[in-house]
Amino acid sequence: MTSRARFRRGDPLLTAIALLAIGLYVLFITVPVIMSAWTSLTDENPLLARSNFIGLDNYLEMVHDHALKASLGFTLLLTAGVTVVANAIGIGFALLLNRTSLSFRMMRTVAFLPQVLSGVIVGFVWRYLLAQDGILNGLLTGAGIVDEPITWLGSPHLAMFSVGLVSAWVLSGFTTVVHLAALQSIPVELYQAARVDGAGAWQRFRRITFPMVAPGTTISVTISLITMLKLYDIIAALTSGGPADSTQSTALYIIKLAFTGDRFGYASSVAMLLLFVSALIALSVTGLLRRREVDL
């Protein structure tokens, strides 16, 4: 009996697996979201024995929270920039690594390595590399490219650039693998026919590669957006949100509100805002990219 037939007849094992998956989703996703939504309507503080229901006061406070607006602006700017750069790098690396030899397979593993590393480890390593007396400044001054060490993490604009650089480096491992998988699904016969018709490298990319990898690009861009909107660990290890809160993401701001300011209620309301913004952006971009797939 085929697996499809067993599923139609209600295989107990498949039913149990489906119920387990639904149960885990409800337990670890739905329930925490509902609890956070309720907490956002209270003034919960871990230092107090009781919390009070305050309705929408937390949400009204967000309108006048300049720190929240700054963190949300930085998060959106970082998300847009890193998503574009990481996916451009991913497409480029995928085109270079789309070979079958052993050396190229090893290079694929190296390209994916940043993605499997802990964000905290990545942040601390890059913090050492970008320090005033770090390796990068040592190489630049030693080669005579700059006269004095650059304060990569000491000035707001350079710190923002450094966070974006590290985030794009990490995310490029994922985007490379996704686009490489999309490239390998393209029939070789299409390229052979294009060569016979006299199409050059650019024409083959524009007419075959770019349209055929569109579904992979949709997946890569959407996951990249979600990953960057909730980015916390790399920033916490690399800059701790500084200098002067210039690299404070909304996720990091939520953590500080909850565990430094002891404002669980207000932190939950900011978390609900971030959830709404993330869902809105992800759904909108996914819809646009899927329409692009149809047009291509």
Secondary structure in CASP SS format (residue, H / E / C, confidence):
PFRMAT SS
TARGET T0000
AUTHOR 0000-0000-0000
METHOD secondary structure of the structure
MODEL  1
M C 1.00
T C 1.00
S H 1.00
R H 1.00
A H 1.00
R H 1.00
F H 1.00
R H 1.00
R C 1.00
G C 1.00
D C 1.00
P H 1.00
L H 1.00
L H 1.00
T H 1.00
A H 1.00
I H 1.00
A H 1.00
L H 1.00
L H 1.00
A H 1.00
I H 1.00
G H 1.00
L H 1.00
Y H 1.00
V H 1.00
L H 1.00
F H 1.00
I H 1.00
T H 1.00
V H 1.00
P H 1.00
V H 1.00
I H 1.00
M H 1.00
S H 1.00
A H 1.00
W H 1.00
T H 1.00
S C 1.00
L C 1.00
T E 1.00
D C 1.00
E C 1.00
N C 1.00
P C 1.00
L C 1.00
L C 1.00
A C 1.00
R C 1.00
S C 1.00
N C 1.00
F E 1.00
I C 1.00
G C 1.00
L C 1.00
D H 1.00
N H 1.00
Y H 1.00
L H 1.00
E H 1.00
M H 1.00
V C 1.00
H C 1.00
D C 1.00
H H 1.00
A H 1.00
L H 1.00
K H 1.00
A H 1.00
S H 1.00
L H 1.00
G H 1.00
F H 1.00
T H 1.00
L H 1.00
L H 1.00
L H 1.00
T H 1.00
A H 1.00
G H 1.00
V H 1.00
T H 1.00
V H 1.00
V H 1.00
A H 1.00
N H 1.00
A H 1.00
I H 1.00
G H 1.00
I H 1.00
G H 1.00
F H 1.00
A H 1.00
L H 1.00
L H 1.00
L H 1.00
N C 1.00
R C 1.00
T C 1.00
S C 1.00
L H 1.00
S H 1.00
F H 1.00
R H 1.00
M H 1.00
M H 1.00
R H 1.00
T H 1.00
V H 1.00
A H 1.00
F H 1.00
L H 1.00
P H 1.00
Q H 1.00
V H 1.00
L C 1.00
S C 1.00
G H 1.00
V H 1.00
I H 1.00
V H 1.00
G H 1.00
F H 1.00
V H 1.00
W H 1.00
R H 1.00
Y H 1.00
L H 1.00
L C 1.00
A C 1.00
Q C 1.00
D C 1.00
G C 1.00
I H 1.00
L H 1.00
N H 1.00
G H 1.00
L H 1.00
L H 1.00
T H 1.00
G H 1.00
A C 1.00
G C 1.00
I C 1.00
V C 1.00
D C 1.00
E C 1.00
P C 1.00
I C 1.00
T C 1.00
W C 1.00
L C 1.00
G C 1.00
S C 1.00
P H 1.00
H H 1.00
L H 1.00
A H 1.00
M H 1.00
F H 1.00
S H 1.00
V H 1.00
G H 1.00
L H 1.00
V H 1.00
S H 1.00
A H 1.00
W H 1.00
V H 1.00
L H 1.00
S H 1.00
G H 1.00
F H 1.00
T H 1.00
T H 1.00
V H 1.00
V H 1.00
H H 1.00
L H 1.00
A H 1.00
A H 1.00
L H 1.00
Q H 1.00
S C 1.00
I C 1.00
P C 1.00
V H 1.00
E H 1.00
L H 1.00
Y H 1.00
Q H 1.00
A H 1.00
A H 1.00
R H 1.00
V H 1.00
D C 1.00
G C 1.00
A C 1.00
G C 1.00
A H 1.00
W H 1.00
Q H 1.00
R H 1.00
F H 1.00
R H 1.00
R H 1.00
I H 1.00
T H 1.00
F H 1.00
P H 1.00
M H 1.00
V C 1.00
A H 1.00
P H 1.00
G H 1.00
T H 1.00
T H 1.00
I H 1.00
S H 1.00
V H 1.00
T H 1.00
I H 1.00
S H 1.00
L H 1.00
I H 1.00
T H 1.00
M H 1.00
L H 1.00
K C 1.00
L C 1.00
Y C 1.00
D H 1.00
I H 1.00
I H 1.00
A H 1.00
A H 1.00
L H 1.00
T C 1.00
S C 1.00
G C 1.00
G C 1.00
P C 1.00
A C 1.00
D C 1.00
S C 1.00
T C 1.00
Q C 1.00
S C 1.00
T H 1.00
A H 1.00
L H 1.00
Y H 1.00
I H 1.00
I H 1.00
K H 1.00
L H 1.00
A H 1.00
F H 1.00
T C 1.00
G C 1.00
D C 1.00
R C 1.00
F H 1.00
G H 1.00
Y H 1.00
A H 1.00
S H 1.00
S H 1.00
V H 1.00
A H 1.00
M H 1.00
L H 1.00
L H 1.00
L H 1.00
F H 1.00
V H 1.00
S H 1.00
A H 1.00
L H 1.00
I H 1.00
A H 1.00
L H 1.00
S H 1.00
V H 1.00
T H 1.00
G H 1.00
L H 1.00
L H 1.00
R H 1.00
R H 1.00
R H 1.00
E H 1.00
V H 1.00
D H 1.00
L C 1.00
END
